[in-house]
Amino acid sequence: MDNLSLSLQITVIGMGLVFGAIVLLWIMMAVLVRLTPDREAAEAKEPAGEAAPIEPATSDRALKQRAAIAAVAVAIAHEATPKVHEFPLPATPIVSAWQAVQRGRQLSQRGPRQK
């Protein structure tokens, strides 16, 4: 009975350490999220002297233009690549002498086959 209570104490201490570490990591992540500035806020603080784009980057027309540009680029790259098999077959099957002997022994065995 003494061994059982000792093992339960060790288990409780170990699980407490694991969950304590998880909670500590959770708290550290929450603190880091609050301390680091948002990207949107950092972009808003940029100087206004730069020329603003004609259309916002999130408008439907801009997204469609980007999609069309990407599609054309992929089509051009696909046409430019040579037509070669990705995985050419080897000239001969690569089998070592040891593998050939072992496979031959398996094929020449008599009796029921093992699956």
VMD Tcl script that draws the C-alpha trace (Angstrom):
set ca {
  {0.00 0.00 0.00}
  {2.97 2.27 0.67}
  {4.23 1.85 -2.91}
  {0.80 2.71 -4.32}
  {0.52 5.96 -2.37}
  {4.08 6.93 -3.36}
  {3.35 6.25 -7.04}
  {0.14 8.31 -6.85}
  {2.04 11.21 -5.27}
  {4.67 11.07 -8.03}
  {1.91 10.97 -10.66}
  {0.11 13.99 -9.18}
  {3.34 15.97 -8.92}
  {4.29 15.12 -12.52}
  {0.88 16.03 -13.91}
  {0.90 19.23 -11.88}
  {4.26 20.19 -13.37}
  {3.04 19.48 -16.91}
  {-0.16 21.49 -16.55}
  {1.70 24.24 -14.72}
  {4.12 24.52 -17.65}
  {1.20 24.68 -20.08}
  {-0.46 27.46 -18.09}
  {2.85 29.33 -17.87}
  {3.28 29.16 -21.65}
  {-0.30 30.34 -22.11}
  {0.32 33.35 -19.86}
  {3.58 34.17 -21.65}
  {1.83 34.09 -25.04}
  {-0.96 36.34 -23.77}
  {1.59 38.83 -22.45}
  {3.54 38.80 -25.72}
  {0.36 39.41 -27.73}
  {-0.48 42.41 -25.61}
  {3.03 43.86 -25.68}
  {3.71 43.56 -29.41}
  {2.09 46.20 -31.64}
  {-0.44 45.23 -34.28}
  {0.69 45.38 -37.89}
  {-2.35 47.42 -38.90}
  {-1.55 50.05 -36.28}
  {2.07 50.16 -37.42}
  {1.01 50.60 -41.06}
  {-1.38 53.40 -40.09}
  {1.47 55.32 -38.42}
  {3.50 55.50 -41.66}
  {4.15 58.99 -43.01}
  {1.41 60.36 -45.25}
  {3.88 61.94 -47.67}
  {4.01 58.79 -49.82}
  {1.64 58.43 -52.76}
  {-1.40 56.34 -51.93}
  {-2.37 53.54 -54.34}
  {-5.22 54.26 -56.71}
  {-7.29 51.34 -55.46}
  {-7.19 49.68 -52.06}
  {-5.46 46.31 -52.11}
  {-8.58 44.55 -50.84}
  {-11.03 45.74 -53.49}
  {-12.64 43.17 -55.77}
  {-11.09 44.60 -58.90}
  {-7.58 44.59 -57.43}
  {-8.00 41.00 -56.25}
  {-9.23 39.93 -59.68}
  {-6.28 41.70 -61.32}
  {-3.83 39.93 -59.03}
  {-5.49 36.57 -59.73}
  {-5.29 37.17 -63.49}
  {-1.61 38.17 -63.25}
  {-0.84 35.05 -61.21}
  {-2.71 32.83 -63.69}
  {-0.81 34.29 -66.65}
  {2.51 33.87 -64.85}
  {1.77 30.21 -64.08}
  {0.68 29.55 -67.67}
  {3.86 31.12 -69.06}
  {6.03 29.14 -66.64}
  {4.19 25.94 -67.54}
  {4.73 26.53 -71.24}
  {8.43 27.31 -70.73}
  {9.23 24.09 -68.86}
  {10.46 21.17 -70.98}
  {8.24 18.11 -71.25}
  {10.24 15.59 -69.21}
  {9.00 12.82 -66.99}
  {9.34 13.79 -63.37}
  {10.43 10.32 -62.26}
  {12.24 8.49 -65.06}
  {12.42 4.73 -64.74}
  {15.88 3.28 -64.08}
  {17.63 1.49 -66.93}
  {17.71 -1.79 -65.01}
  {16.04 -2.86 -61.81}
  {18.37 -2.17 -58.93}
  {18.62 -5.44 -56.98}
  {21.68 -6.46 -55.05}
  {23.01 -10.01 -55.15}
  {21.84 -10.60 -51.59}
  {18.29 -9.52 -52.44}
  {18.25 -11.74 -55.53}
  {19.32 -14.80 -53.48}
  {16.75 -14.14 -50.76}
  {13.95 -13.65 -53.28}
  {14.99 -16.81 -55.08}
  {14.86 -18.77 -51.82}
  {11.38 -17.45 -51.07}
  {10.14 -18.41 -54.52}
  {11.64 -21.91 -54.34}
  {10.21 -22.77 -50.91}
  {7.57 -25.46 -50.93}
  {4.56 -25.54 -48.69}
  {1.86 -23.04 -47.82}
  {2.68 -19.44 -48.54}
  {2.79 -17.09 -45.62}
  {1.10 -13.75 -46.03}
}
mol new
graphics top color blue
foreach p $ca { graphics top sphere $p radius 0.5 }
foreach p [lrange $ca 0 end-1] q [lrange $ca 1 end] { graphics top cylinder $p $q radius 0.2 }
display resetview
